[in-house]
Amino acid sequence: MVTTDPAALTELVSRGGVLALTGAGLSTESGIPDYRGADGQRRFQPMTAQELLADPTARQRYWARSYVGWPRFAAAEPNPGHLAVAALQQAGLIGPIITQNVDGLHQAAGADDVAELHGSLTHVVCMHCGERYERTMVDDWLQLANPDFDRSATGPLRPDGDVAIAESLIGDFRLVHCVICGSDLLKPDVVMFGESVPKDLVEQCFARVQAARAILVLGSSLAVMSGYRFIRRAVRDGIPVAVVTHGWTRATDEEVSIRIDAPLGSTLLSLAETLAGRRAS
């Protein structure tokens, strides 16, 4: 029987041994939009890894948009939800974190033992030789290659950290190259649409799920299998699952024991404060 009572969530987390599985809904209060609205429908069509690899024009479009969006994406700060998760982890109630997010905000909030299921936009990888670079370094290269390019576009930031810009601007954008092999086949070090999460990381995450007493899903619709498979494994193993998100989620009432449809920041902050008060009394 599914409950929507916040007290049940408090009781579940108070017993510890909780693994957090987090998604884009946790970062929207930091100004990073999610792919899907509350109705679960995708609002953006992301570029695939196959497009980026095969088409120089696609790479030009991706990096021009990313160049414009990067300063705003990099400036995003942890919101109360991230801070609450970190506080609950430091209190020993939440253990490992599996995140589908690529923004590094869990770590910025002070959390550790974070498995980044889809990688991180803080790094760039060469698709030809595998060399990795810090995104800040690649941004410096792009500035040198495009000294007259206007990166002050005011369109909305997109989930991948880019901004849609006029096609007329993209043709003048100059790509940069890997200093090891000379290729311009650079991509963010994330799992793009059309790619799979590395098998060893998936197995590590399955092991963390099996070691948990409970799973707490935060801000994820679970629409894609990369995160939903962990819920299926938990259900198979009889591990209770609680979901706190705003809007639709793929998880069924047969899979979930607690379902809270509410804003993440205020809900998690209240949870952390309530449990901190219990420990202090």
C-alpha positions in Angstrom: 0.0 0.0 0.0 1.5 3.3 -1.1 1.5 6.2 1.4 1.9 9.9 0.7 2.5 10.8 4.4 5.8 12.7 4.9 6.0 11.1 8.4 6.5 7.8 6.7 9.4 9.2 4.7 10.9 10.6 7.9 10.6 7.2 9.6 12.2 5.4 6.7 15.2 7.7 6.5 15.6 7.8 10.3 16.6 4.1 10.3 19.6 4.8 8.0 21.1 2.5 5.4 19.4 4.6 2.6 20.8 4.8 -0.9 19.8 8.0 -2.8 19.1 7.8 -6.5 18.9 11.4 -7.8 17.8 13.0 -11.0 17.4 16.3 -12.8 14.5 17.4 -10.6 16.9 17.9 -7.7 18.9 20.5 -9.7 16.1 22.6 -11.2 16.1 24.9 -8.1 19.8 25.6 -9.0 18.7 26.9 -12.4 19.5 23.8 -14.4 16.3 22.7 -16.2 15.3 19.1 -16.6 14.6 17.2 -19.8 11.0 16.4 -18.9 8.2 18.5 -17.4 6.0 17.4 -14.6 3.9 15.4 -17.1 7.0 13.3 -18.0 7.1 14.5 -21.6 10.6 15.4 -23.0 10.9 19.1 -23.7 14.3 19.0 -25.5 15.7 16.9 -28.2 19.3 16.3 -27.2 22.1 15.7 -29.7 23.3 12.1 -29.9 26.9 10.8 -29.6 26.5 9.4 -33.1 25.6 12.8 -34.6 28.6 14.4 -32.8 30.9 11.8 -34.1 29.7 11.7 -37.7 29.0 15.3 -38.5 31.5 18.2 -38.3 28.6 20.7 -38.5 26.9 19.0 -35.5 30.1 19.3 -33.5 30.3 23.0 -34.5 26.7 23.5 -33.4 27.2 21.6 -30.1 30.3 23.4 -29.1 29.0 26.9 -30.1 25.9 26.4 -27.9 27.9 24.9 -25.1 30.4 27.7 -25.2 27.6 30.2 -24.7 26.0 28.2 -21.9 29.0 27.0 -20.0 29.6 30.2 -17.8 26.0 30.0 -16.6 26.1 26.2 -16.0 29.4 26.4 -14.2 28.0 29.1 -11.9 25.1 27.0 -10.7 25.3 26.4 -6.9 23.8 23.7 -4.7 20.3 24.4 -3.6 18.7 23.4 -0.2 17.9 19.9 -1.6 21.6 19.2 -2.3 22.6 20.6 1.1 20.0 18.5 2.8 21.1 15.3 1.1 24.7 16.1 2.1 23.6 16.7 5.7 21.7 13.4 5.9 24.7 11.6 4.5 27.0 13.3 7.1 24.6 12.2 9.8 25.0 8.6 8.6 21.4 8.2 7.4 22.0 8.3 3.7 24.9 6.3 2.4 26.0 6.1 -1.3 24.5 8.4 -3.9 23.8 7.4 -7.4 23.1 10.4 -9.5 21.9 10.8 -13.1 22.9 14.4 -13.0 26.1 15.7 -14.7 26.5 19.0 -12.7 28.6 18.0 -9.8 26.3 19.8 -7.3 26.2 16.9 -4.8 29.9 17.1 -4.4 29.8 20.9 -4.2 27.3 20.6 -1.4 29.7 18.4 0.6 28.5 14.9 -0.3 30.8 12.1 -1.0 30.6 8.5 -2.3 28.7 9.8 -5.4 28.5 7.6 -8.4 27.9 9.8 -11.5 25.9 7.5 -13.7 26.0 9.7 -16.7 29.4 11.3 -16.2 30.1 15.0 -15.6 30.2 18.1 -17.8 33.3 19.2 -15.9 35.4 17.1 -18.2 35.8 16.6 -22.0 37.0 13.5 -23.7 38.5 12.9 -27.2 36.4 10.3 -29.0 39.4 9.4 -31.2 42.2 8.7 -28.6 40.3 8.8 -25.2 42.4 11.7 -23.7 40.5 13.6 -21.0 40.6 17.3 -20.3 39.1 19.6 -17.7 36.2 21.6 -19.2 37.7 24.8 -17.9 40.8 24.1 -20.0 38.8 23.5 -23.1 36.9 26.7 -22.5 40.2 28.6 -22.5 41.0 27.0 -25.9 37.6 28.0 -27.3 38.1 31.6 -26.1 41.4 31.7 -27.9 40.0 30.2 -31.1 36.9 32.5 -31.1 38.0 35.9 -29.7 35.2 37.8 -31.4 32.4 35.3 -30.8 29.6 36.8 -28.7 28.8 34.4 -25.9 26.2 36.7 -24.2 23.1 35.1 -25.7 20.2 35.4 -23.3 18.2 32.4 -24.3 17.2 29.8 -21.6 19.9 27.4 -20.4 19.2 23.8 -21.5 19.7 20.6 -19.6 23.0 19.8 -21.3 24.4 23.2 -20.2 24.0 24.8 -23.6 21.9 27.6 -25.0 20.1 27.6 -28.4 21.6 30.3 -30.6 21.0 31.6 -34.1 22.2 29.3 -36.8 23.8 32.2 -38.5 26.3 32.5 -35.7 27.3 28.8 -35.7 29.0 28.8 -39.1 31.7 31.1 -37.8 32.5 29.1 -34.7 35.9 27.4 -34.7 36.4 24.0 -33.1 39.5 23.1 -31.1 41.5 19.9 -31.2 42.9 17.3 -29.0 46.5 18.1 -28.2 47.5 14.4 -28.2 46.0 13.1 -31.5 45.0 16.4 -33.3 41.4 15.3 -33.7 38.4 17.7 -33.3 36.3 14.7 -32.1 35.8 16.2 -28.6 32.7 15.6 -26.6 31.6 16.2 -23.0 32.6 13.3 -20.8 29.0 12.3 -20.3 26.8 9.5 -21.4 25.0 11.2 -24.3 21.8 9.9 -25.9 22.8 6.9 -28.0 25.5 5.8 -25.5 25.4 3.2 -22.7 26.6 3.6 -19.1 29.9 1.7 -18.7 29.1 -1.9 -17.5 31.6 -1.8 -14.6 29.8 1.3 -13.2 26.4 -0.3 -13.6 27.7 -3.4 -11.7 29.1 -1.2 -8.9 25.8 0.6 -8.6 23.9 -2.7 -8.5 26.1 -3.8 -5.6 25.3 -0.6 -3.7 21.6 -1.1 -4.3 21.8 -4.6 -2.9 23.7 -3.4 0.2 21.1 -0.8 1.0 18.3 -1.0 3.5 16.1 1.3 1.4 16.2 3.3 -1.8 15.2 7.0 -1.9 14.5 8.4 -5.4 14.9 12.2 -5.5 13.8 14.3 -8.5 13.9 11.5 -11.1 11.0 10.5 -13.3 12.8 7.1 -13.9 11.7 7.4 -17.5 15.0 6.0 -18.8 16.3 2.5 -17.9 19.6 3.7 -16.7 18.1 4.7 -13.4 14.9 2.6 -13.4 16.8 -0.7 -13.5 18.0 -0.1 -10.0 14.4 0.3 -8.8 13.6 -3.0 -10.5 16.5 -4.7 -8.8 15.5 -3.3 -5.4 11.9 -4.5 -5.8 13.2 -7.9 -6.8 15.3 -8.1 -3.6 12.5 -6.8 -1.4 14.2 -3.5 -0.6 11.7 -0.7 0.0 11.6 2.3 -2.4 10.5 5.8 -1.6 10.1 8.5 -4.3 10.2 12.2 -3.8 9.7 14.1 -7.0 7.5 16.7 -8.6 5.1 15.2 -11.2 5.0 12.0 -13.1 7.2 9.0 -12.3 7.5 5.7 -14.1 7.6 3.8 -10.8 4.3 2.0 -10.1 2.4 1.7 -6.9 3.5 -2.0 -6.8 7.2 -0.8 -6.7 6.9 2.1 -4.4 5.9 2.2 -0.7 6.2 6.0 -0.2 5.4 8.6 -2.9 5.7 12.3 -2.2 4.8 14.7 -5.0 6.4 18.0 -3.8 9.2 20.5 -4.4 12.5 18.9 -3.6 14.3 21.7 -1.8 11.7 22.5 0.9 10.8 18.8 1.4 14.3 17.6 1.9 15.3 20.6 4.1 12.3 19.9 6.3 13.3 16.2 6.5 16.9 17.0 7.4 15.8 19.5 10.1 13.3 17.1 11.6 15.9 14.3 11.8 18.6 16.6 13.2 16.1 17.7 15.9 15.4 14.1 16.8 19.2 13.4 17.2 19.7 16.5 19.3 16.9 15.8 21.7 
